[in-house]
Amino acid sequence: MIFVSILVSFEMIGKVVLEERDTCYTGLLSNGIYENAKPSELKQLCNDYGKILYYEYPTKHLLPNQHTNTVHINNEGFRGPDIIKEKNEDVFRIFVLGGSLTYGMFATSDETTYSGYLQKKFDESSEEYNIEIINAGVNAYDSSDVSYQIKTKLLDYQPDLFIIITGNDVDRTSKQDSVDVPFYYSLSNQFTGLKLYYKSPEFFEFIKRVVLKNTYGDQGIPGESVNHESLEDKIKLWKERWMDICDFSNGGGIDVVLAIPPILGAGNKPPSEWELQNLEKLSHNSITPSYHLVKNSLAELDKRCSNTLDLTNTFDHYENTIYLDNQHVGDMGNMLIADELFRFLLPIIDEKILRDKNLDV
């Protein structure tokens, strides 16, 4: 009884504390990205993201058929509307892959991720193509996860083109290309849904964060700072992994566009007051000082992949706040990225469709 009472107490305290210390909500209120949104709408947005369930093994992936007011995970575990696994002959299927930027962290809907905006642009274009954009982004994905996703899952969906948005994740690059399923795989997945009902696990993580912050300071928490001395080796591994994926995909007749995303401080965007604060506050976990090494890798990757694209300067002429932190953006940032992708992809798709027609003949 004492043990149960303690757990109940932690649960009640956790709900109160986490409600008041919702960093997603307070951040969205402060940065002005959604200045015309009601506080209740921002609260709903943050709550919806927190309700989405992920399975951790064999790599982190989304549980299919999840629906909130602002996020919909479809029948195949991708963000957006339901799809048919076996595509029609007239469909040109594009998968957009990456981490939280691609998934659309802080986007107000599936349609305002850059995959959603890109779909709308193709739907409204004068081109007589039946283009299908599928958002295969998953929060916290790095190159190893995306590589595993392509090789073990996505080929079954008959893709024509992969657009991989990567580069902000190089500090998390690891040597592991696939993950063996632990014996507790099924058990772990069964417990995943508990986070919808209980706040205690999240509260314990919050306490841990507070203790570390008070012990080490904002920029001294172990494991958070980017080690720029080791980045050259990680970028080399990151580059080799994408070369392997491009060779693997091209061998199956699938084109690959590899794009590096814009991050705070890497382009020439005039920073807003909020962004200036983050440039200083988040400098310890930013790869911006070494991002030129990522950009330099594109020349070599361009020889192995179908195309490469540098999106670093996408926001150079936009003065208002775009970034919520050192890399994530809201709807406006997603729309601007989609504009760049659309202009870049049109001639590539023209060439791909013409080439495939000639092969069929």
Secondary structure as a PSIPRED ss2 file (coil, helix, strand):
# PSIPRED VFORMAT (PSIPRED V4.0)

   1 M C   1.000  0.000  0.000
   2 I H   0.000  1.000  0.000
   3 F H   0.000  1.000  0.000
   4 V H   0.000  1.000  0.000
   5 S H   0.000  1.000  0.000
   6 I H   0.000  1.000  0.000
   7 L H   0.000  1.000  0.000
   8 V H   0.000  1.000  0.000
   9 S H   0.000  1.000  0.000
  10 F H   0.000  1.000  0.000
  11 E H   0.000  1.000  0.000
  12 M H   0.000  1.000  0.000
  13 I H   0.000  1.000  0.000
  14 G H   0.000  1.000  0.000
  15 K H   0.000  1.000  0.000
  16 V H   0.000  1.000  0.000
  17 V H   0.000  1.000  0.000
  18 L H   0.000  1.000  0.000
  19 E H   0.000  1.000  0.000
  20 E H   0.000  1.000  0.000
  21 R C   1.000  0.000  0.000
  22 D C   1.000  0.000  0.000
  23 T H   0.000  1.000  0.000
  24 C H   0.000  1.000  0.000
  25 Y H   0.000  1.000  0.000
  26 T H   0.000  1.000  0.000
  27 G H   0.000  1.000  0.000
  28 L H   0.000  1.000  0.000
  29 L H   0.000  1.000  0.000
  30 S H   0.000  1.000  0.000
  31 N H   0.000  1.000  0.000
  32 G C   1.000  0.000  0.000
  33 I C   1.000  0.000  0.000
  34 Y C   1.000  0.000  0.000
  35 E C   1.000  0.000  0.000
  36 N C   1.000  0.000  0.000
  37 A C   1.000  0.000  0.000
  38 K C   1.000  0.000  0.000
  39 P H   0.000  1.000  0.000
  40 S H   0.000  1.000  0.000
  41 E H   0.000  1.000  0.000
  42 L H   0.000  1.000  0.000
  43 K H   0.000  1.000  0.000
  44 Q H   0.000  1.000  0.000
  45 L H   0.000  1.000  0.000
  46 C H   0.000  1.000  0.000
  47 N H   0.000  1.000  0.000
  48 D H   0.000  1.000  0.000
  49 Y H   0.000  1.000  0.000
  50 G H   0.000  1.000  0.000
  51 K H   0.000  1.000  0.000
  52 I C   1.000  0.000  0.000
  53 L C   1.000  0.000  0.000
  54 Y E   0.000  0.000  1.000
  55 Y E   0.000  0.000  1.000
  56 E C   1.000  0.000  0.000
  57 Y C   1.000  0.000  0.000
  58 P C   1.000  0.000  0.000
  59 T C   1.000  0.000  0.000
  60 K C   1.000  0.000  0.000
  61 H E   0.000  0.000  1.000
  62 L E   0.000  0.000  1.000
  63 L C   1.000  0.000  0.000
  64 P C   1.000  0.000  0.000
  65 N C   1.000  0.000  0.000
  66 Q E   0.000  0.000  1.000
  67 H E   0.000  0.000  1.000
  68 T C   1.000  0.000  0.000
  69 N C   1.000  0.000  0.000
  70 T C   1.000  0.000  0.000
  71 V C   1.000  0.000  0.000
  72 H E   0.000  0.000  1.000
  73 I E   0.000  0.000  1.000
  74 N C   1.000  0.000  0.000
  75 N C   1.000  0.000  0.000
  76 E C   1.000  0.000  0.000
  77 G C   1.000  0.000  0.000
  78 F C   1.000  0.000  0.000
  79 R E   0.000  0.000  1.000
  80 G C   1.000  0.000  0.000
  81 P C   1.000  0.000  0.000
  82 D C   1.000  0.000  0.000
  83 I C   1.000  0.000  0.000
  84 I C   1.000  0.000  0.000
  85 K C   1.000  0.000  0.000
  86 E C   1.000  0.000  0.000
  87 K C   1.000  0.000  0.000
  88 N C   1.000  0.000  0.000
  89 E C   1.000  0.000  0.000
  90 D C   1.000  0.000  0.000
  91 V E   0.000  0.000  1.000
  92 F E   0.000  0.000  1.000
  93 R E   0.000  0.000  1.000
  94 I E   0.000  0.000  1.000
  95 F E   0.000  0.000  1.000
  96 V E   0.000  0.000  1.000
  97 L E   0.000  0.000  1.000
  98 G C   1.000  0.000  0.000
  99 G C   1.000  0.000  0.000
 100 S H   0.000  1.000  0.000
 101 L H   0.000  1.000  0.000
 102 T H   0.000  1.000  0.000
 103 Y H   0.000  1.000  0.000
 104 G C   1.000  0.000  0.000
 105 M C   1.000  0.000  0.000
 106 F C   1.000  0.000  0.000
 107 A C   1.000  0.000  0.000
 108 T C   1.000  0.000  0.000
 109 S C   1.000  0.000  0.000
 110 D H   0.000  1.000  0.000
 111 E H   0.000  1.000  0.000
 112 T H   0.000  1.000  0.000
 113 T C   1.000  0.000  0.000
 114 Y H   0.000  1.000  0.000
 115 S H   0.000  1.000  0.000
 116 G H   0.000  1.000  0.000
 117 Y H   0.000  1.000  0.000
 118 L H   0.000  1.000  0.000
 119 Q H   0.000  1.000  0.000
 120 K H   0.000  1.000  0.000
 121 K H   0.000  1.000  0.000
 122 F H   0.000  1.000  0.000
 123 D H   0.000  1.000  0.000
 124 E H   0.000  1.000  0.000
 125 S C   1.000  0.000  0.000
 126 S C   1.000  0.000  0.000
 127 E C   1.000  0.000  0.000
 128 E C   1.000  0.000  0.000
 129 Y C   1.000  0.000  0.000
 130 N E   0.000  0.000  1.000
 131 I E   0.000  0.000  1.000
 132 E E   0.000  0.000  1.000
 133 I E   0.000  0.000  1.000
 134 I E   0.000  0.000  1.000
 135 N E   0.000  0.000  1.000
 136 A C   1.000  0.000  0.000
 137 G C   1.000  0.000  0.000
 138 V C   1.000  0.000  0.000
 139 N C   1.000  0.000  0.000
 140 A C   1.000  0.000  0.000
 141 Y C   1.000  0.000  0.000
 142 D C   1.000  0.000  0.000
 143 S H   0.000  1.000  0.000
 144 S H   0.000  1.000  0.000
 145 D H   0.000  1.000  0.000
 146 V H   0.000  1.000  0.000
 147 S H   0.000  1.000  0.000
 148 Y H   0.000  1.000  0.000
 149 Q H   0.000  1.000  0.000
 150 I H   0.000  1.000  0.000
 151 K H   0.000  1.000  0.000
 152 T H   0.000  1.000  0.000
 153 K C   1.000  0.000  0.000
 154 L H   0.000  1.000  0.000
 155 L H   0.000  1.000  0.000
 156 D H   0.000  1.000  0.000
 157 Y H   0.000  1.000  0.000
 158 Q C   1.000  0.000  0.000
 159 P C   1.000  0.000  0.000
 160 D C   1.000  0.000  0.000
 161 L E   0.000  0.000  1.000
 162 F E   0.000  0.000  1.000
 163 I E   0.000  0.000  1.000
 164 I E   0.000  0.000  1.000
 165 I E   0.000  0.000  1.000
 166 T C   1.000  0.000  0.000
 167 G C   1.000  0.000  0.000
 168 N C   1.000  0.000  0.000
 169 D C   1.000  0.000  0.000
 170 V H   0.000  1.000  0.000
 171 D H   0.000  1.000  0.000
 172 R H   0.000  1.000  0.000
 173 T C   1.000  0.000  0.000
 174 S C   1.000  0.000  0.000
 175 K C   1.000  0.000  0.000
 176 Q C   1.000  0.000  0.000
 177 D C   1.000  0.000  0.000
 178 S C   1.000  0.000  0.000
 179 V C   1.000  0.000  0.000
 180 D C   1.000  0.000  0.000
 181 V C   1.000  0.000  0.000
 182 P C   1.000  0.000  0.000
 183 F C   1.000  0.000  0.000
 184 Y C   1.000  0.000  0.000
 185 Y H   0.000  1.000  0.000
 186 S H   0.000  1.000  0.000
 187 L H   0.000  1.000  0.000
 188 S H   0.000  1.000  0.000
 189 N H   0.000  1.000  0.000
 190 Q H   0.000  1.000  0.000
 191 F H   0.000  1.000  0.000
 192 T H   0.000  1.000  0.000
 193 G H   0.000  1.000  0.000
 194 L H   0.000  1.000  0.000
 195 K H   0.000  1.000  0.000
 196 L H   0.000  1.000  0.000
 197 Y C   1.000  0.000  0.000
 198 Y C   1.000  0.000  0.000
 199 K C   1.000  0.000  0.000
 200 S H   0.000  1.000  0.000
 201 P H   0.000  1.000  0.000
 202 E H   0.000  1.000  0.000
 203 F H   0.000  1.000  0.000
 204 F H   0.000  1.000  0.000
 205 E H   0.000  1.000  0.000
 206 F H   0.000  1.000  0.000
 207 I H   0.000  1.000  0.000
 208 K H   0.000  1.000  0.000
 209 R H   0.000  1.000  0.000
 210 V H   0.000  1.000  0.000
 211 V H   0.000  1.000  0.000
 212 L H   0.000  1.000  0.000
 213 K H   0.000  1.000  0.000
 214 N H   0.000  1.000  0.000
 215 T H   0.000  1.000  0.000
 216 Y H   0.000  1.000  0.000
 217 G C   1.000  0.000  0.000
 218 D C   1.000  0.000  0.000
 219 Q C   1.000  0.000  0.000
 220 G C   1.000  0.000  0.000
 221 I C   1.000  0.000  0.000
 222 P C   1.000  0.000  0.000
 223 G C   1.000  0.000  0.000
 224 E C   1.000  0.000  0.000
 225 S C   1.000  0.000  0.000
 226 V C   1.000  0.000  0.000
 227 N C   1.000  0.000  0.000
 228 H C   1.000  0.000  0.000
 229 E C   1.000  0.000  0.000
 230 S C   1.000  0.000  0.000
 231 L H   0.000  1.000  0.000
 232 E H   0.000  1.000  0.000
 233 D H   0.000  1.000  0.000
 234 K H   0.000  1.000  0.000
 235 I H   0.000  1.000  0.000
 236 K H   0.000  1.000  0.000
 237 L H   0.000  1.000  0.000
 238 W H   0.000  1.000  0.000
 239 K H   0.000  1.000  0.000
 240 E H   0.000  1.000  0.000
 241 R H   0.000  1.000  0.000
 242 W H   0.000  1.000  0.000
 243 M H   0.000  1.000  0.000
 244 D H   0.000  1.000  0.000
 245 I H   0.000  1.000  0.000
 246 C H   0.000  1.000  0.000
 247 D H   0.000  1.000  0.000
 248 F H   0.000  1.000  0.000
 249 S H   0.000  1.000  0.000
 250 N H   0.000  1.000  0.000
 251 G H   0.000  1.000  0.000
 252 G C   1.000  0.000  0.000
 253 G C   1.000  0.000  0.000
 254 I C   1.000  0.000  0.000
 255 D E   0.000  0.000  1.000
 256 V E   0.000  0.000  1.000
 257 V E   0.000  0.000  1.000
 258 L E   0.000  0.000  1.000
 259 A E   0.000  0.000  1.000
 260 I E   0.000  0.000  1.000
 261 P C   1.000  0.000  0.000
 262 P C   1.000  0.000  0.000
 263 I C   1.000  0.000  0.000
 264 L C   1.000  0.000  0.000
 265 G C   1.000  0.000  0.000
 266 A C   1.000  0.000  0.000
 267 G C   1.000  0.000  0.000
 268 N C   1.000  0.000  0.000
 269 K C   1.000  0.000  0.000
 270 P C   1.000  0.000  0.000
 271 P C   1.000  0.000  0.000
 272 S C   1.000  0.000  0.000
 273 E H   0.000  1.000  0.000
 274 W H   0.000  1.000  0.000
 275 E H   0.000  1.000  0.000
 276 L H   0.000  1.000  0.000
 277 Q H   0.000  1.000  0.000
 278 N H   0.000  1.000  0.000
 279 L H   0.000  1.000  0.000
 280 E H   0.000  1.000  0.000
 281 K H   0.000  1.000  0.000
 282 L C   1.000  0.000  0.000
 283 S H   0.000  1.000  0.000
 284 H H   0.000  1.000  0.000
 285 N H   0.000  1.000  0.000
 286 S C   1.000  0.000  0.000
 287 I C   1.000  0.000  0.000
 288 T H   0.000  1.000  0.000
 289 P H   0.000  1.000  0.000
 290 S H   0.000  1.000  0.000
 291 Y H   0.000  1.000  0.000
 292 H H   0.000  1.000  0.000
 293 L H   0.000  1.000  0.000
 294 V H   0.000  1.000  0.000
 295 K H   0.000  1.000  0.000
 296 N H   0.000  1.000  0.000
 297 S C   1.000  0.000  0.000
 298 L H   0.000  1.000  0.000
 299 A H   0.000  1.000  0.000
 300 E H   0.000  1.000  0.000
 301 L H   0.000  1.000  0.000
 302 D C   1.000  0.000  0.000
 303 K C   1.000  0.000  0.000
 304 R C   1.000  0.000  0.000
 305 C C   1.000  0.000  0.000
 306 S C   1.000  0.000  0.000
 307 N E   0.000  0.000  1.000
 308 T E   0.000  0.000  1.000
 309 L E   0.000  0.000  1.000
 310 D E   0.000  0.000  1.000
 311 L C   1.000  0.000  0.000
 312 T C   1.000  0.000  0.000
 313 N C   1.000  0.000  0.000
 314 T C   1.000  0.000  0.000
 315 F C   1.000  0.000  0.000
 316 D C   1.000  0.000  0.000
 317 H C   1.000  0.000  0.000
 318 Y C   1.000  0.000  0.000
 319 E C   1.000  0.000  0.000
 320 N C   1.000  0.000  0.000
 321 T C   1.000  0.000  0.000
 322 I C   1.000  0.000  0.000
 323 Y E   0.000  0.000  1.000
 324 L C   1.000  0.000  0.000
 325 D C   1.000  0.000  0.000
 326 N C   1.000  0.000  0.000
 327 Q C   1.000  0.000  0.000
 328 H C   1.000  0.000  0.000
 329 V E   0.000  0.000  1.000
 330 G C   1.000  0.000  0.000
 331 D H   0.000  1.000  0.000
 332 M H   0.000  1.000  0.000
 333 G H   0.000  1.000  0.000
 334 N H   0.000  1.000  0.000
 335 M H   0.000  1.000  0.000
 336 L H   0.000  1.000  0.000
 337 I H   0.000  1.000  0.000
 338 A H   0.000  1.000  0.000
 339 D H   0.000  1.000  0.000
 340 E H   0.000  1.000  0.000
 341 L H   0.000  1.000  0.000
 342 F H   0.000  1.000  0.000
 343 R H   0.000  1.000  0.000
 344 F H   0.000  1.000  0.000
 345 L H   0.000  1.000  0.000
 346 L H   0.000  1.000  0.000
 347 P H   0.000  1.000  0.000
 348 I H   0.000  1.000  0.000
 349 I H   0.000  1.000  0.000
 350 D H   0.000  1.000  0.000
 351 E H   0.000  1.000  0.000
 352 K H   0.000  1.000  0.000
 353 I H   0.000  1.000  0.000
 354 L H   0.000  1.000  0.000
 355 R H   0.000  1.000  0.000
 356 D H   0.000  1.000  0.000
 357 K H   0.000  1.000  0.000
 358 N H   0.000  1.000  0.000
 359 L H   0.000  1.000  0.000
 360 D H   0.000  1.000  0.000
 361 V C   1.000  0.000  0.000
